[in-house]
Structures are given as C-alpha cells and as structure tokens.
C-alpha cells in the first residue's frame, strides 16, 4: 500500500495510535508546549483577547481547538479569558474537533474537573462539521500528524505489509505527485496529504476565521527525509536499521517536519490570508507571555515564580537544533 495509507492506518485506523487516549509523561506521549506550561495557552488567549478588544474578533463567536489531546490548551485559554473579562465565557462558545470517543471522554472529564458545569464544550467529529459565523481556531502540532507520501528520485514509497518487518519498496510516482514536486523543487522527502481538503473545509464552514497553529518545521523544502518514529522516548528515523516497522505499527507515534510553505499555499488557495509566520518564541513574546509572567510574580511565591520561569524558558529558548517550532496565523 502507498505510505500515506499505511500512515493513516498507523495513526487513525482500527486500534491505531490515536484511537486511544495517550497520557503525557514517561510512559506515554512526548511533552509538548501545552503540557510544559499553562502560560502557553494563556499567551494565545491574551492575543485573542487583544483581538476581541480591538474588534477584529467577535466576542459572540467561537473558540475552537483542533486536536486537543486532554484539553489542557483550551482550558488554559478559557481560564485566561475569564481572568481578563469574566463576561467573555458567557458570550463565547467553545468547541473541540476530535473524532475519537475515548479521547472526547477524557477531554470532558478534564474540563469538568477544571470548571465544573460552568463551561460547555461542543465536540465536532471533523472540521467540515464546523459551520459558524466567526471562529478563532487553534491547533498545536496537528499538521505533522497528517498522512504523507514519501518521494525519492521520482519514485514513491509503498509498504509491503505481508512481510515480517513491513518492508518499504519504491515504485514509479503518480504524475500528479511529480507535478507538485517539480513545482516545489522537491526531489526527496515527505509530501503531506490532506492540507488542501482541511483548508477548504475550514473556509467553507467558517464565514470569518482566524487560525493559529504551532508546529515543528520550516517554510522551505529540505530535500531530505525527516519522518521518524517515537518509541519509549527514543527517536528512530524511519529508515533506521534498528527500527522494525511491524513492531512499531500502531503502537508508537510517527511524525515528520511540517513544510509550512505547503500549509500556507493550501490555505491561501482556500481564500485565507497569511498574517504571520514566525518562531514560537517570537510569537509568544508578542502575545505577552513575559507580561503574564510578571503579573504572576506579584501573586505567588518566589519559588513558584522561579519554577514557572524555568518552564517558560523551554517555550521561548532555541534548542540545539535551533528554534524549529513555528507559528502560522491565517485569516479569512
């Protein structure tokens, strides 16, 4: 089968990786910015609040998260909006795009734990179900979970699932894929499948939309494979000799670096305008994360302030590989 279908089954198929709720931590999923600090969500909400104040966002609209995991990010945003203006949680409506029943239940349990019965959240199976006048849509690390094709020297990867190791073979690529690759000067690497459809559904259902998304990647073609598997907190490139695909299939996470150029192109073709593309650090600072931290310092102990400061440093400091997390803000 084509690799995109293999990856779709791996993540979303029967007993796929995302079919069950994954705990964050040593025995579960990798930590993300959301699980590192509640200030991540607070800073995004602070940006949304600024838009609400200046009238570029609608206080009677929707705040929607796509791929909310347990619901930490949405809840952190709601909490900060309540802090800024308690009336907003009465006028705004809240939603989560999530198709897995088990994950939905975990989200509802956590939301109830945070807010009791004061906050109601509507679940959507798919972004195509969202039909509203205005929505501020947030996503953290979703584009690297779209299935992708693997292209090399005008050949496309297929997986032989009948072998003991699920071996990867290469066959002549479809003409449409080669045309796309030639247009983007891609000789080798991943080609995401589904960005265009996702953008079109969002554009069709939401009359006026702000979409903010954080992910790991760049805005250019690397001409190299970044696809990798996370197993027991170890990282294995897909073509690593020690990785047995059949053993990881549906059990471990699989991901790749996002081509933000592809994301932007897909959304612009659907009628969106790109407002910002910048590093996560620059975005969070622009959203006011430092100011929020200073406000926190006046209301807490020195020890808690120091602890939160260390957490925030992980969000705004480059890693050894550079500042690879990016934000893209698109508007329709």
N, C-alpha and C positions, 0 to 999 in steps of 0.2 A: 504494500500500500504506500501511497505518497506519504512523505514525512508529516505533512500538515494534518492528515487524517490520523496518523499514528499519535501525534502530539495531542490532538483533540481527544482521542480515546484515553490517552495517558492522564490528562488533567480532568476531563469532564465526562468521560464515558462511564459505563457500568462499573462501580467500585473504583472510579477514578480518584486521583489525588484530592481534588476539590469537592468530591461528593460528601466528604465528612469534615466536620469542624476540626481544625488543627490548632492546638494550644500553642501559644508563643513561649519559647524557652528552650532549655537544654534538650528536652526530649521531643520538641515539636518544631514549629516553623522558625525561620530566622527572625531576629528582631528587625523591625522597620522603624522609620522615623516616628510613626504613630505610637508604637509601644515604648519608644525611648523617652518621650516626654509629652505631657498633656499640653505643653506650650506650643507644640507643633500645630495642633488643632486650634488653639486659642489665637495664634497669629493669623491663620487663614480666616477665622471668624472675624478678627479685627479688621482685616482687609474688606471682608464682606460688609461689615458694619459701616465702614467709611463710604462704601458704595451706596448703602441704604441712606446714609445721611445726606449725600450729595445728589440723591435722586436717580442715580444710574442703575440702581437695583430696586426691586419692588418689594416693599415690606409685606404685601399680601400674596407674594409668590411662594415658591418652593425652595427649600434647601435639600438637595438630594446627593447621596453618596453612592458611587458605583463600586462594588466590591468592598464591602465594609468590614470584612472579617468579623470580629466580635462586636463591632460598633463603637470602639473607643473614639475614633476620629469624629464621627457625627456627634457623639455625646459631649466631647470636649468643645466642639463648636457651639452646640446649644448652650452649654454652661457659660461660655464667654459672652454670647449674645445676651443671655439673661443678666449677666453682670453689667453689661453696657446699657441695656434698656430692657427691663423686665416685660414690657408690653409686647416685645417682638415675638416671644414664644406663644403669644395669643394670636398674632396676625399671620405669622409664617406657618407654612405646612412643611412637614418633614417626611422624607422618603428614602428608601434604600432599594437599589437594584440588586437582587440576589435570587437566584433560581433554586438553590439547594435548600430543601425543607429543614434539614438538621442545622444548617448554618443560620437560617432565619430564626429558629427557635432559640439558639444561643444568643443571637442579637437581641431578641425581645426580652430574654431573661436579664441580660445586662442592662438594657435600657430601663427596665422596671426597677432593677437594683439601684440605678443612679437617680431616677426621677419618680419612682412610684407610678401612679396613674396620671401624673400631670402632663406627660408628653406622649402623644400618639404618633406612631410612625407607620406609614403606608409602605407595603412591600410591592415591588414590581418584579415580575419574572425576567423581564428584558427591557432594555432602553426603549424598544419600539412601543412598549405599553405606556410610556410617559407621554401624556397629551395635556399640556398645561400652557398658560399664557406666558409665565415667566418662571425660570428656574436658575438658581446658582448651583451648578453641578460640580462635585469634587470627586477626584479619583486619585488614589495613591497606589502606584505600582500595579496598574492593570494592563498596560499595553505590552509588557513583556510576557504576559500570560495568554496573548492571542496565539493561536497556532501559526506556524511559519513553514515555508518551504526552504530547503537548503539547495543552493545553486553553486556549481563549481564547473568552470570550463564548459559552459553551455549544457551541462547535464544536471539533472535533478535527482535528489536522494529519494530512494524508496526503501522500505524496511521489509525484509523477509521475516515475517513473524512465525514461520514454520520451523525455523532453526532454534537450537537450544539457546543461542545468545542474541536473537533478534538482530541479525546482521544487516548493515546498511550497504546497499548497492546503488549504482548510478545508471540512469537511462537518459535518453535524449529529452531535453526540456520542452515543454509546450511553447508554441510560438508566442502566445500572449505573454508568458513569463519572460521570454527572451527579449521581447519588445520593451517591456518595463525595465528590465535590467540594463539594456542598451541605453535607454533614455537617462538612467541614473548612474551610468558608468560603473555598474556592479558586475564584477567578474566572479566573485566568490563571497558567499555569506548568506545571511538569512533574508527572506522576503516575507514580511508579515502578511497574514491572510485575515481579512475582516475589518481592517481600519475603515475602508470606504463605506461598507454597509453600516457600521456602527455610527459613523458621522452622518450618514444620510438619514438614519432612523432618528437621531437626536434632532437634526434640523427639521424633519417632517413633523415631529410631535411637540416640540417646544417652540412657541412663536418667537420669544425673545429669551436668549440663553447666554449665560456666562459659564464657561467650562474651564476649570483649573485642574491641571493634572501634573503630578510629580512622578518621575520615573528615572531609571538608570540608563543613560545613553548619550548620544551626540546627535548633531544635526547634519551629519555627513555620512557617506558610505565608507566603511572601513576596509572593505575588500578582504575580510578575514572572518573566520567563524568565532563568534562569542558564545554560542549556545553551550550550556553547561547544566549539570545535574548536582543538586544539593542532597547529600546523603549523610545523615548523622553528623551534621555540621561540618562536613568535608565537601570541598568543591571539586568536581571532576569534569573537565572538558568532555564534550560528547564523544570525541574520538580518542579519549584516553584508553590506553591498552588495559588498564586495570578496571575499567568500567564494563560491567556486563549488563546490557540494556534490559534483558528479560528480567533480571533480578530487581532493577530499579523501576521498571514499568509499573505505573500507577501507585507505587509506594513512596517515591521520592519526588521532590519538586524539580521541575525543569524550566529553564528560562533563558533569555538572551538579552543583549543590549538593544535598547529601542533606537530606531532610526527616526529621530524627531522630524527630519525633513519629510519622511513618508507620512507621519502623523499630520503635520501641518498641511501638506498637499491634499490629503484626504478630506480634511475639514474645510479647507478653502474651496475645494470643488463642490462641497455641500452648501456653500453660502456663508461660511464663517470668516471672520477676520482675525488674524493673529495680532494680539495686543502686546504680548510679552513672551520672550524666550530667554531664560536666564538661569544661572545656577540656583540650586536650592538655598544656598547661603544668602545670596543677594536678595532673593525673593522674600525669605523670612525676615531679614533685617528691614526690607522695605515695608513689609506688612506690620512691623512694630514689635518683633519678638524681644528686642532689647528693652524697649519701654515697658512691656508687660512684665519682664523680669524685674525691673526696677520698682514697679508698683508692688510686686510680690515681696520684695525685700523689706518693705515698710510694714508688712503684715505677718511676718514669720520670724523664726529664729535664725541666727547666723548659720547654724548647722544645716538647716533645711535649705536656706538660700544657697549655700555653697554646693550642696548636693544637686540642686536644680540647675545651677550654673554649669556644673560638670556635664549634666545631661545635654544641655543646650549646646555646649561646645561640640558634641558629636553631630549636631544638626547643621552647624554653620562653619565647621572646620574641614578643609580638604583632607582626604585620606592620602596614603602613599601613592595611590594611582591618580591623584588629582580630584577635583570636585566634579564627579561624574553624574551626580544627581541633578536633574534639571526640572524647571517648572515651565509649562507652556500654558498660556492663558488665551483662549479663543472666545470670540464673541459673535453672536448672531442677533 
